[in-house]
Amino acid sequence: MSDELEDAVKTFLADVDAAHKEYEKGYVDADATLELVMRHVDDLRDAHEP
């Protein structure tokens, strides 16, 4: 795995975990949480595609 992809995966996992915790605590709504997750999915895809 390239360093760029590895960094993207680590960031993705950390940020998704944080978003989920904030959602469970009631700090953000479902739409905002899903939007954040999808932005990170896009970043992960960009890092993976050649």
PyMOL commands that set and color helices and strands:
alter all, ss='L'
color gray80, all
select helices_A, chain A and resi 3-24+30-48
alter helices_A, ss='H'
color red, helices_A
deselect
rebuild
show_as cartoon
